[in-house]
Amino acid sequence: MSCRDCTAAVDHCHGTLVIHSSSTAECTEPGCVDLEYVRHYLVLDCSEITGGCQCVAQIELRQAS
């Protein structure tokens, strides 16, 4: 089985785009450097990551102070 977008030569990424609280983004696919939303089928807020994200912990620390 192959990806239909790969077969059709559509520019896309198989990784998950993670959006951090600072509005920066990173992709779970090694080597992905084009972090446009439209290239990624799955886009998550970092607070949705299992185990959390360091930037969410930092925000919670600041709010608790």
C-alpha positions as CSV (number, residue, x, y, z in Angstrom):
1,M,0.0,0.0,0.0
2,S,1.4,3.4,-0.8
3,C,0.4,7.0,0.0
4,R,-1.9,8.5,-2.6
5,D,-0.2,11.9,-2.3
6,C,3.3,10.3,-2.7
7,T,2.0,8.5,-5.8
8,A,0.5,11.8,-7.2
9,A,3.7,13.7,-6.3
10,V,1.8,16.1,-4.0
11,D,4.0,18.1,-1.6
12,H,3.2,16.8,1.8
13,C,4.7,15.4,5.0
14,H,3.8,12.2,6.9
15,G,4.9,13.7,10.3
16,T,2.8,15.5,12.9
17,L,3.1,19.3,13.1
18,V,3.3,20.4,16.8
19,I,2.5,24.0,17.5
20,H,4.1,25.4,20.7
21,S,2.7,28.1,23.0
22,S,5.3,30.5,21.6
23,S,3.7,30.0,18.1
24,T,6.8,28.1,16.9
25,A,6.3,24.8,15.2
26,E,8.2,21.5,14.9
27,C,7.5,18.3,12.9
28,T,7.9,14.8,14.2
29,E,9.3,13.7,10.8
30,P,13.1,13.8,10.8
31,G,14.4,16.2,8.1
32,C,11.1,18.1,7.6
33,V,12.0,21.7,7.3
34,D,8.8,23.1,5.6
35,L,6.5,23.7,8.5
36,E,3.5,24.9,6.6
37,Y,0.1,23.6,8.1
38,V,-1.2,22.5,4.7
39,R,1.7,20.0,4.2
40,H,0.7,18.1,7.4
41,Y,-2.4,16.0,7.9
42,L,-2.1,16.1,11.6
43,V,-1.5,19.4,13.5
44,L,-1.5,19.4,17.3
45,D,-1.1,22.0,20.1
46,C,1.8,20.9,22.2
47,S,-0.5,20.7,25.3
48,E,-2.1,17.6,23.6
49,I,1.2,15.7,23.6
50,T,1.2,12.6,25.9
51,G,3.6,13.4,28.8
52,G,3.3,17.1,28.1
53,C,5.6,19.6,26.6
54,Q,8.2,21.7,28.4
55,C,6.8,25.0,27.1
56,V,3.4,24.2,28.7
57,A,5.1,23.4,32.0
58,Q,6.9,26.7,31.9
59,I,3.6,28.6,31.3
60,E,1.9,26.8,34.2
61,L,4.9,27.7,36.4
62,R,4.6,31.4,35.5
63,Q,0.8,31.3,36.1
64,A,1.3,29.7,39.5
65,S,3.7,32.5,40.6
